[in-house]
């Protein structure tokens, strides 16, 4: 149908073109026909129309036949597409008539070109996402479909073909299996038989990466996970005995384990064991495979055999079975010599070091059960020259102490050991039992401790040593090797203690040389004694206490605040410092005083011994820097002792200075003369009086007219805080050519506490000449 529509459109275009074929061609098409790839993005320039007669006009170009798939720019003639074309679903040819308003048109042919497209694996989203999973049994048949890869390709309608390949297959936990394949034509995944699935070999899971490729080499791919289910398909396998036989003796006790069978099932399945035929002599545990003896194997019994053939069946939970046959061989055994069990286990004896010669130590109990057979005793081996101290009677097994040498715990070994054999006398082969007799020598407390080290010279200690400080370690020895020495102080000394076991003497109480209750020296007596206090000895040493500079000077006050008038005389005593040091010896209790000043107060105060005085300079509060200090000196006195290290205390002295009005205002002159023109207006400045005051606050003055001739009405007025004289009324030289004024200058606020009676004044004579 699409081809029919195309042919009809072509016919219509041809009719139009034929109708105007007699007109000269004025429209040019840059590219015609246009081959447009199906996947080209919209807005791409395909071609361009040009007509010189309409070039530059706004609405010059258009399509005569309507289309929404293409547009032509009316001004430039540029032709572009408006969508992405699909070769498989859209028309594959378009005929567009280009018109510029003249008699000539042009037909533009646009062909949609097929572009190869990759296969699409998203039909199975789990496959394309790599999450497709399935399970199969380990005995799954070969070449039977397990999974089919589903893929699509729009190019299939044009004869494109898809090919399926297996890119990777990863097995786990055992690596390297190549068990799966894929049909290249239909995409069916199956077992190909190269490596059989065997769960018991470690092939529990496979990851397959499959690819779908078209004839252009374009592809898509995905992953599937195949879990392998274990099935019970293995038979138990027995571990055989050497020569398929075991040996036991006729004396094997009932209930003793004769053998243990072991079968292995690769399916890791549970196994049960059973006799194939009924057994009377042996029992079999079905779970463990342990075979035990049920009846005696004594070969003296004629009904008993020397060989037994046992056939065992092993079965797993899937009823897979296997059998194993082996032979039990019974060996004949002679009756052994009987020995005391304690001897066989090893005898341990304790003997005092003062045991007399020939004393009985121990007897070994033994007999031969065979009638008429006797036993004999002999020493096979010994340690620490034990045979010199102990003897063994070969007939009755009695061990005794030899006459010589005597035992001495302090010099002899502490342990002796005898390895003794008991055997049938004159019997071949010799039947014997062997045991060990160990003799431990016990110490006897017969020695007194001996003090080996005490200080010859006195021990000097400082009063500030911490409690627990070690002074000395006393040592004493006791020849009784295992007898420990202990220590104690004789008498009561709260200041010291001694470690009972190590003999270390240390301080036990804080020491203070200045404490009248603390002695300045001690003579300490020490007792060393053994474990039972059976023996002891004593020793003495001297301890002398030494003073330490551990007390800083202490003063009656830490801070002084003093108020002084600034006019106080030099050498006036401000304060006498009262300080003392509790240390008991010189120079630790020798006190010195040091005045710490800043540059401003360096020469204003003097400290002689403990007396602080004014001088050599006077106090002066009329200083801008001192004003910034709020009329206050802060002095520090460092009080130090002469000990090592030097200890000190700081005393703070604050001196507040009270301001005093000491200075009288002074001017550049006491008589001032000013001149002014008679026609000057009111408020004209006549002149200014200049006075200063050295008291703080500086130049804080008040000017007051107190007399003179000012005219009537007054011709002048005086600003009280600036000293400026100004014209108050008009002047007339012909009436008055000169005026005399008396001015008083008074200082203000120069005392710390305002006192009008302390104010100071000065007087100035002012002459004003009228010009």
URJO-V825298 format. One record per pair of residues at least 24 apart in sequence whose ideal C-beta (glycine too) atoms are under 6 Angstrom apart, sorted by sequence separation. I is the first residue (numbers start at 1). J is the second residue. D is the distance in Angstrom with one decimal. If there is no record, write none. Layout:
# URJO-V825298
i=I j=J d=D
i=I j=J d=D
This chain:
# URJO-V825298
i=27 j=51 d=4.8
i=204 j=228 d=5.5
i=306 j=330 d=5.1
i=555 j=579 d=4.0
i=632 j=656 d=5.2
i=667 j=691 d=4.2
i=26 j=51 d=5.6
i=87 j=112 d=5.5
i=203 j=228 d=5.8
i=238 j=263 d=4.9
i=340 j=365 d=4.0
i=415 j=440 d=5.6
i=451 j=476 d=4.6
i=452 j=477 d=5.8
i=520 j=545 d=5.1
i=711 j=736 d=5.9
i=741 j=766 d=4.1
i=124 j=150 d=5.0
i=177 j=203 d=5.1
i=553 j=579 d=4.9
i=631 j=657 d=4.9
i=665 j=691 d=4.7
i=50 j=77 d=5.8
i=85 j=112 d=5.0
i=87 j=114 d=4.2
i=123 j=150 d=4.3
i=174 j=201 d=5.8
i=236 j=263 d=4.0
i=237 j=264 d=5.3
i=339 j=366 d=4.6
i=414 j=441 d=5.3
i=449 j=476 d=4.5
i=450 j=477 d=5.5
i=49 j=77 d=3.9
i=174 j=202 d=2.8
i=180 j=208 d=5.9
i=182 j=210 d=5.9
i=261 j=289 d=3.7
i=475 j=503 d=6.0
i=553 j=581 d=4.8
i=665 j=693 d=4.8
i=48 j=77 d=5.2
i=123 j=152 d=5.9
i=173 j=202 d=5.3
i=174 j=203 d=5.7
i=199 j=228 d=5.4
i=236 j=265 d=4.8
i=260 j=289 d=5.7
i=338 j=367 d=5.3
i=384 j=413 d=3.9
i=449 j=478 d=4.7
i=474 j=503 d=4.0
i=739 j=768 d=4.5
i=48 j=78 d=5.2
i=121 j=151 d=5.1
i=260 j=290 d=5.0
i=386 j=416 d=3.8
i=473 j=503 d=5.5
i=551 j=581 d=5.9
i=663 j=693 d=5.8
i=709 j=739 d=5.5
i=197 j=228 d=5.7
i=199 j=230 d=3.9
i=234 j=265 d=5.7
i=337 j=368 d=5.2
i=338 j=369 d=5.9
i=447 j=478 d=5.6
i=473 j=504 d=4.7
i=551 j=582 d=4.2
i=663 j=694 d=4.2
i=709 j=740 d=4.9
i=738 j=769 d=5.5
i=47 j=79 d=4.8
i=65 j=97 d=5.3
i=119 j=151 d=4.7
i=120 j=152 d=4.8
i=171 j=203 d=5.2
i=234 j=266 d=4.3
i=259 j=291 d=4.8
i=384 j=416 d=5.2
i=386 j=418 d=5.5
i=409 j=441 d=5.5
i=447 j=479 d=3.9
i=513 j=545 d=5.9
i=551 j=583 d=4.9
i=601 j=633 d=4.9
i=663 j=695 d=4.6
i=708 j=740 d=4.5
i=45 j=78 d=5.5
i=46 j=79 d=5.1
i=63 j=96 d=5.3
i=64 j=97 d=4.0
i=172 j=205 d=5.3
i=234 j=267 d=4.6
i=257 j=290 d=5.6
i=258 j=291 d=4.8
i=297 j=330 d=5.0
i=299 j=332 d=5.4
i=364 j=397 d=3.6
i=447 j=480 d=4.6
i=472 j=505 d=5.2
i=577 j=610 d=4.2
i=708 j=741 d=4.0
i=737 j=770 d=5.0
i=119 j=153 d=4.5
i=335 j=369 d=5.0
i=363 j=397 d=5.7
i=383 j=417 d=4.3
i=407 j=441 d=5.8
i=409 j=443 d=4.3
i=470 j=504 d=5.8
i=471 j=505 d=4.7
i=513 j=547 d=4.3
i=549 j=583 d=5.7
i=576 j=610 d=5.8
i=661 j=695 d=5.5
i=689 j=723 d=3.9
i=708 j=742 d=4.5
i=45 j=80 d=5.6
i=64 j=99 d=4.8
i=171 j=206 d=5.3
i=232 j=267 d=5.1
i=236 j=271 d=5.2
i=257 j=292 d=5.6
i=258 j=293 d=5.6
i=276 j=311 d=4.0
i=363 j=398 d=4.9
i=445 j=480 d=5.3
i=490 j=525 d=4.0
i=576 j=611 d=5.3
i=688 j=723 d=5.3
i=707 j=742 d=3.6
i=382 j=418 d=5.2
i=449 j=485 d=4.8
i=470 j=506 d=5.0
i=621 j=657 d=4.8
i=665 j=701 d=5.6
i=688 j=724 d=4.9
i=705 j=741 d=6.0
i=706 j=742 d=5.3
i=43 j=80 d=5.5
i=62 j=99 d=5.6
i=117 j=154 d=5.4
i=169 j=206 d=5.8
i=170 j=207 d=4.6
i=232 j=269 d=6.0
i=255 j=292 d=5.8
i=256 j=293 d=5.5
i=276 j=313 d=5.4
i=362 j=399 d=4.7
i=443 j=480 d=5.5
i=469 j=506 d=5.8
i=490 j=527 d=5.5
i=547 j=584 d=5.4
i=575 j=612 d=5.1
i=733 j=770 d=4.5
i=117 j=155 d=5.6
i=149 j=187 d=3.6
i=361 j=399 d=4.5
i=381 j=419 d=4.0
i=445 j=483 d=5.6
i=468 j=506 d=5.4
i=469 j=507 d=4.9
i=547 j=585 d=4.4
i=553 j=591 d=5.3
i=573 j=611 d=6.0
i=574 j=612 d=4.6
i=619 j=657 d=5.3
i=621 j=659 d=4.6
i=687 j=725 d=5.3
i=705 j=743 d=5.8
i=706 j=744 d=4.6
i=42 j=81 d=5.2
i=61 j=100 d=5.9
i=116 j=155 d=6.0
i=148 j=187 d=5.6
i=169 j=208 d=5.0
i=254 j=293 d=5.5
i=273 j=312 d=5.9
i=274 j=313 d=5.2
i=361 j=400 d=5.6
i=379 j=418 d=5.7
i=380 j=419 d=4.6
i=443 j=482 d=4.6
i=488 j=527 d=5.2
i=549 j=588 d=4.0
i=686 j=725 d=4.4
i=731 j=770 d=5.3
i=42 j=82 d=5.2
i=60 j=100 d=5.6
i=148 j=188 d=5.1
i=360 j=400 d=5.5
i=467 j=507 d=5.5
i=573 j=613 d=5.4
i=596 j=636 d=4.1
i=703 j=743 d=5.8
i=704 j=744 d=5.0
i=42 j=83 d=5.2
i=168 j=209 d=4.4
i=252 j=293 d=5.5
i=273 j=314 d=5.8
i=379 j=420 d=5.7
i=380 j=421 d=5.1
i=487 j=528 d=5.6
i=685 j=726 d=5.6
i=147 j=189 d=4.4
i=167 j=209 d=4.4
i=358 j=400 d=5.9
i=359 j=401 d=4.6
i=465 j=507 d=5.8
i=571 j=613 d=5.5
i=572 j=614 d=4.7
i=595 j=637 d=5.7
i=596 j=638 d=5.9
i=703 j=745 d=5.8
i=119 j=162 d=5.8
i=145 j=188 d=4.8
i=146 j=189 d=4.9
i=271 j=314 d=5.3
i=272 j=315 d=5.4
i=378 j=421 d=5.7
i=485 j=528 d=5.4
i=486 j=529 d=5.6
i=683 j=726 d=5.5
i=684 j=727 d=4.5
i=146 j=190 d=5.6
i=166 j=210 d=5.9
i=167 j=211 d=5.0
i=357 j=401 d=5.6
i=570 j=614 d=5.6
i=571 j=615 d=5.3
i=593 j=637 d=5.8
i=594 j=638 d=4.6
i=701 j=745 d=5.6
i=702 j=746 d=4.9
i=145 j=190 d=5.8
i=252 j=297 d=5.8
i=271 j=316 d=5.6
i=377 j=422 d=5.7
i=570 j=615 d=3.9
i=682 j=727 d=5.4
i=54 j=100 d=4.9
i=144 j=190 d=5.8
i=165 j=211 d=5.0
i=355 j=401 d=5.4
i=357 j=403 d=3.8
i=593 j=639 d=5.7
i=701 j=747 d=5.9
i=702 j=748 d=5.7
i=38 j=85 d=4.8
i=143 j=190 d=5.1
i=250 j=297 d=4.8
i=269 j=316 d=4.2
i=270 j=317 d=5.9
i=375 j=422 d=5.4
i=483 j=530 d=4.8
i=484 j=531 d=5.7
i=680 j=727 d=6.0
i=38 j=86 d=5.9
i=164 j=212 d=5.7
i=250 j=298 d=5.3
i=269 j=317 d=5.2
i=463 j=511 d=4.7
i=483 j=531 d=5.6
i=592 j=640 d=5.5
i=700 j=748 d=4.7
i=38 j=87 d=4.0
i=49 j=98 d=4.8
i=51 j=100 d=4.2
i=142 j=191 d=4.8
i=250 j=299 d=4.7
i=376 j=425 d=4.6
i=463 j=512 d=5.9
i=700 j=749 d=5.7
i=162 j=212 d=5.4
i=163 j=213 d=5.0
i=463 j=513 d=4.2
i=591 j=641 d=5.9
i=142 j=193 d=4.8
i=261 j=312 d=5.8
i=263 j=314 d=4.0
i=265 j=316 d=5.0
i=373 j=424 d=5.4
i=374 j=425 d=4.7
i=162 j=214 d=5.9
i=474 j=526 d=5.7
i=476 j=528 d=3.8
i=478 j=530 d=5.5
i=590 j=642 d=4.1
i=566 j=619 d=4.5
i=588 j=641 d=5.7
i=678 j=731 d=4.3
i=160 j=214 d=5.2
i=161 j=215 d=5.6
i=353 j=407 d=4.6
i=691 j=745 d=4.8
i=693 j=747 d=4.6
i=160 j=215 d=5.6
i=566 j=621 d=4.5
i=587 j=642 d=3.1
i=588 j=643 d=3.5
i=678 j=733 d=4.2
i=695 j=750 d=3.8
i=353 j=409 d=4.1
i=366 j=422 d=4.4
i=368 j=424 d=5.2
i=138 j=197 d=4.4
i=579 j=639 d=4.9
i=581 j=641 d=4.9
i=138 j=199 d=4.5
i=149 j=210 d=5.4
i=151 j=212 d=4.2
i=153 j=214 d=5.6
i=88 j=154 d=4.9
i=200 j=266 d=4.0
i=514 j=582 d=5.4
i=410 j=479 d=5.1
i=514 j=584 d=4.9
i=27 j=98 d=5.9
i=410 j=481 d=5.6
i=513 j=584 d=5.3
i=409 j=481 d=6.0
i=622 j=694 d=5.8
i=27 j=100 d=5.7
i=622 j=695 d=5.5
i=36 j=110 d=5.6
i=38 j=112 d=5.6
i=622 j=696 d=4.6
i=689 j=764 d=5.6
i=26 j=102 d=6.0
i=32 j=108 d=5.5
i=33 j=109 d=3.6
i=34 j=110 d=4.6
i=35 j=111 d=5.1
i=36 j=112 d=5.6
i=37 j=113 d=5.1
i=39 j=115 d=5.1
i=27 j=104 d=5.8
i=29 j=106 d=5.4
i=38 j=115 d=5.0
i=147 j=224 d=5.9
i=451 j=528 d=5.6
i=26 j=104 d=5.0
i=33 j=111 d=5.8
i=35 j=113 d=5.0
i=37 j=115 d=5.0
i=236 j=314 d=4.0
i=25 j=104 d=5.5
i=27 j=106 d=4.3
i=29 j=108 d=5.6
i=449 j=528 d=4.4
i=23 j=103 d=4.3
i=236 j=316 d=5.7
i=250 j=330 d=5.6
i=665 j=745 d=4.6
i=23 j=104 d=4.8
i=245 j=326 d=5.8
i=449 j=530 d=5.9
i=13 j=95 d=4.5
i=244 j=326 d=4.6
i=245 j=327 d=4.3
i=246 j=328 d=5.8
i=247 j=329 d=4.9
i=248 j=330 d=5.9
i=249 j=331 d=4.9
i=250 j=332 d=5.9
i=251 j=333 d=4.8
i=463 j=545 d=5.9
i=665 j=747 d=5.5
i=686 j=768 d=5.9
i=250 j=333 d=5.6
i=339 j=422 d=5.5
i=245 j=329 d=5.8
i=247 j=331 d=5.9
i=249 j=333 d=4.6
i=458 j=542 d=4.0
i=459 j=543 d=5.0
i=460 j=544 d=5.0
i=462 j=546 d=5.2
i=464 j=548 d=4.7
i=235 j=320 d=4.4
i=241 j=326 d=5.3
i=454 j=539 d=4.3
i=463 j=548 d=5.0
i=9 j=95 d=5.7
i=232 j=318 d=3.3
i=236 j=322 d=5.2
i=238 j=324 d=4.0
i=451 j=537 d=5.6
i=455 j=541 d=4.4
i=458 j=544 d=4.9
i=460 j=546 d=5.4
i=462 j=548 d=4.7
i=464 j=550 d=5.2
i=553 j=639 d=4.5
i=6 j=93 d=5.7
i=235 j=322 d=5.0
i=448 j=535 d=3.7
i=454 j=541 d=5.3
i=351 j=439 d=5.6
i=353 j=441 d=5.4
i=449 j=537 d=5.4
i=451 j=539 d=4.5
i=553 j=641 d=5.6
i=2 j=91 d=6.0
i=445 j=534 d=5.5
i=661 j=750 d=3.8
i=17 j=107 d=5.8
i=138 j=228 d=5.3
i=346 j=436 d=4.7
i=347 j=437 d=4.7
i=348 j=438 d=4.8
i=349 j=439 d=5.0
i=350 j=440 d=4.9
i=352 j=442 d=4.7
i=354 j=444 d=5.4
i=661 j=751 d=5.0
i=344 j=435 d=5.2
i=353 j=444 d=5.3
i=566 j=657 d=5.0
i=132 j=224 d=4.4
i=133 j=225 d=4.3
i=134 j=226 d=5.9
i=135 j=227 d=4.4
i=137 j=229 d=4.9
i=139 j=231 d=5.9
i=343 j=435 d=3.9
i=350 j=442 d=5.3
i=352 j=444 d=5.8
i=659 j=751 d=6.0
i=678 j=770 d=5.2
i=119 j=212 d=4.5
i=130 j=223 d=3.9
i=138 j=231 d=5.7
i=559 j=652 d=4.5
i=560 j=653 d=4.7
i=561 j=654 d=4.7
i=562 j=655 d=5.1
i=563 j=656 d=4.6
i=564 j=657 d=5.9
i=565 j=658 d=4.7
i=567 j=660 d=5.0
i=659 j=752 d=4.4
i=13 j=107 d=5.3
i=128 j=222 d=4.6
i=135 j=229 d=5.6
i=137 j=231 d=5.4
i=337 j=431 d=5.2
i=339 j=433 d=3.9
i=549 j=643 d=2.5
i=566 j=660 d=5.2
i=658 j=752 d=4.7
i=670 j=764 d=5.8
i=671 j=765 d=4.5
i=672 j=766 d=4.8
i=673 j=767 d=4.5
i=674 j=768 d=5.2
i=675 j=769 d=4.5
i=677 j=771 d=4.9
i=119 j=214 d=5.5
i=127 j=222 d=3.8
i=336 j=431 d=5.7
i=552 j=647 d=3.8
i=565 j=660 d=5.4
i=337 j=433 d=5.4
i=553 j=649 d=4.9
i=555 j=651 d=5.7
i=664 j=760 d=4.3
i=675 j=771 d=5.4
i=552 j=649 d=5.3
i=661 j=758 d=4.8
i=665 j=762 d=4.5
i=667 j=764 d=5.9
i=549 j=647 d=5.9
i=664 j=762 d=5.9
i=121 j=220 d=3.9
i=116 j=216 d=3.8
i=118 j=218 d=3.6
i=119 j=220 d=4.8
i=121 j=222 d=5.1
i=118 j=220 d=5.9
